[in-house]
Amino acid sequence: MNRSQFNLLAVLAILIIVTVSCVYRSSRNSAPNNQSANTIKPEETDAPKPDKADDNKKSDKGDFLVKHLEVTNSRYNEIDRQIKDEKLLEKAADKLNQSLILPYDINLITKDCGEVNAFYDANTHSVTVCYELMEHFYTVFRSDGLSDEKAYDKMFDAVRFAFLHEIGHALIDTYNLPITGSEEDAADRCSSFINLTELGEDGVNAVLAAADAFAIESKNTSSNKRNLADEHLLQEQRFYNSLCMIYGSNTTKYAYILDDQYLPKERAVKCPQEYERTADSWSNLLAPWRKK
């Protein structure tokens, strides 16, 4: 197994610790256009939305399930084989199933998609992280002058953030959670919340890596009508929001964010309250669906 294959496996191994587009512009129902027979059929997972008003109806009727779809690009054959042999996704699903109540099954998928993407599909109740996205993050960090080893490390962290962003979409849809603003921003904040509250320094590194990727991408993307009309925030905004969440979680420990002049003081002064409101909101929204 070569280094590239090993590192892609390591990316998936990172996902196992989770309990609970370019630089990716994913959202609900943003599956690649070339998906056809290699897709979970909607009728297999079609289910009514849970009644968010009645906690007594929150019974556990589903699981996070792994679906190994056929690889269409031969360059990913070996990594696909290793994923199946090591049962990496099965272990990730087991951790999720120990933590959360589900009203129906949600599929966790990694595969080659023919494009750089990660997405939650509400029709099939599935979260997919594409091999191409993993390679993309590596290329982004290499383009900024990072060494091969450092770019791989940052890629691992950025993929964790992307995976949890898609889990955020899945939870919003599955639990019919009330979101009073942009769902894409809510999914970003869900990822930051889980990373910063559940995963320690690994989680902080994931949010920092995502912020760095947003910043690098913004340098290479000019503002136009398509970007401004997109449901996602601009990459520059996602960059500052990510930094604000980190700084707000511990202003003393992460004071270097200000020292390095990454985050304007006018925004930074509001970040502790912004972080607390985000953490409280997601904690309260997920509390009825936790098994423990």
N, C-alpha and C positions, 0 to 999 in steps of 0.2 A: 504494500500500500504506500503510495507516494505521499509527500508532505501535504499536498493540496487535499487529498482524500482524507488524511488524518485530521486536518484542521476543520474540514466540513463536518466530520463526525464529532469533533470537539464542540462545534457550535450547537449541535443537537443535544449533546450531553449536558450543556449548560441549561437547556430548557427543562431538564428533568427536575431541577431544584425549585421550579416554580410551583407553589402550593395554591395556593389559593384557587413620489413613487418614483422619476428617479429621486434621490433619497426619498424614500418610498412614498408614493402618493396613492395609498390604498384606501379603500372604504368599503362599505357594504355593497355586495353584489358587483364587485369590480373584478370578477374573474376574467382571465385572459380571453381574448376573442377567439382563440383557436381551440378552446375546450369543446369536445364533442363526446365521443364514446368513452373517453377517459375521464368521466365525471360522474359523481354520485347523483342519481336521479332524484328530483325533488320529491316524488311521491314516496320514496323510501323513508323520508324523515319529516314529512308534512305533519304539523301538529298545531293545535290552537295555542294562542298566547296565554300565559298563566294569568290568573286574577290577582293583580298586585294589591287589591284592596282587602283581601281576605287571607291573612297569614295561615289560617287553619288548612288551607288548600295546598300549601307548599309541601307536597309529598314528593319523594325522590323517585321519579319514573324513568330516568335516563342516565346515561354515562357519557364521558368523553371516550370516544372510540378512535382507533387508528385504522386508516385505510391506506394500504400500499397500492398505489396506482402504477400502471406500467410506465416505465421510463421510455421516452421516445428519442432521446438524444444519447447516443452510445457513450459519450464522454462521461456520463453520470452512472453508467452501469455498475461500476465497482462500488461507488459510494452507496448506491441504492441497495446493493447486496449486503454491505456491511451494516447498514441501518436495520435491515430485516434480521440479520443474524444476531446482532447485539440487543435487539428489542428496545431500542432507545425511546421510540415514541410510545411504546406500550408502558414503559416505566414512567414517562411524563404523564400519560393519561391516568395511571394509577394514583399519582400524587394529587392530581386535580380531583379525581373521584373521591378521594379521602376528605377533601376540603369542602366541596360545594354540592348542594342539592340541584338537580336538573329536572325539568319537566319533560324533557325528551333528549335523545342522543345528540351529541355534537361531535363531528368528525375532526380529527387533527391530521393534517396531511403535509408531507414535504415531498416535492417532486420537481422535475423540470417543467417549466411552464411556457417556454418559448419567448419569454420576455421578463424583464426585471419587475418583480411584483411580490407583494404579500397581501392577502385579502381575506375578508370574512364574507361568505356567501349566505345570505339569509334564506334563500330558497332551498339550499341543501344543508343548512346548519353546519357549515364546515369552515375551519380555519386552515389556510394553506400558506406555507412559506416556501417560496421558490428557490431552487439552487442558484438561479441567476441573480437573485437579490444578494445572496451571500458573496458571490463573486463581485457584484457591483460595489458593495461596501469596501471590499479590499481595494478595488481600483480607485475609488474615491480617496481613500487615505493615502495610497501610494502617490496619487497625483499631487498631494499636498507636501510631498517630500519625506514622508515617513519611511523608515526602513521596512524591509519585507516582514521581519518579525513583529515590529510594532504595528504595522498595518493589519496583520492577522489578529493580533490581540484586540485592536479596536474593532475589527469586524465582528468578533465574538460578542462584544458588548453591544454594538449597534443592532445586531440581529436579536438579542434579548429584548431590547426596547421595542423593536418592530413586532416581535411575536406577541408581547404583552399589549401593544396597541391593538392588534387584531383580536386578542382575547377580550379587550375592552368593548369592541364592537359586538362581539358575541354575547357578552353579558348584558349589554344594553338591550339587545334584541330579544334574547331569551327570557330575561326577567321583566321585559317591558318597563325598563327604568325610566323615570321622568328626567329628561335632559332639557334644560331651559336655554341652551345656547347651541353653538356648533357641536355636532356629534363628533366631528374629527378632532376638535380641540378637547372634548371630553375624553376621547380615547387616548389622546396624548397624555392627558393628566392622569388617567387611570394607570397607564404604563408607568409614569413617574411615581405615582402613589405606591404601587406595589413594589417597584424597584427600591424606593427610598425607605419604605417601612418594613419590608419583608426580607430583603436580600443584602442588607449591610453595604459594605464598601463595593462589593460586586455590583450592586444595584446603582450606587452613585456613579460608578464607572460607566454603566450602561447609559444613564441619562447624559453624562458628559460626552460620551461617544456620539450619541444621537445629535447633541447640540453641535459638536464639531462637524458632523456630516452635513447638518443643515447649513452651517456657515460656509463650508466649502462649496456646496451646491449653489448657494446664493451668489457666489462670485461668478459662476458660470451661467447664470440664468438672468436674462433681462426681463423686467416687468412688462407685461403686455396684457391685452384684454383677457386672453385665455387664463393666464395665471391669476389675475385679479378676480376673475369670476369663479375660480375653482372653489370647491367647498372647503378645501384645506386653507389654513392660514399661510401667508407667505413664509418661505423658509427662514427669513430673517426674524419673523415674529416667533416661530417655533424655537429658534435658537435662544432668544431672550426669555421666553416662557420656561424653557427647560432650565436655564441658569437660575431663574427666579425661584423655581421649585427647590432646587438644591440649596441655594442660599437661605431661603426661608425656613428650611428644615433645621438648620443650625447655623445661625449667623456668626457665631464665634469660630466654629470648626472650619467653615467655608468662607471666611473673611477674605481669603486670597482672591476670590472672584471679584471683589471690589478692588483689592490691591493691584490686580492686573488690568483694571479698568475694562473688564469684560461687560459688567452690568452697570448702567448709569445709576447714580445714587438716587435720582428722583424716582426710579422704579424700585430700587432695592429696598427703600424704606417701607414699601408696602408688601414686600415679599413674605415676611413672617405671617401676616394675617392671610395673605393669599394662599400660602401653603396650608395653614390650619383649616381654612374653609374647605379646601380641596380634600384634605385628609378626612375631615369630619363628614363631608358629603359622601365620599365613597365608602367610608366605614359604615355609615348609617344605611346606605343603599344596599350594601351586600350583607349586612347583619342577618336579615331574615333567611338568607339562603346558605348560610354557613352551617356545616354539620356539627362543628364544635364551637 
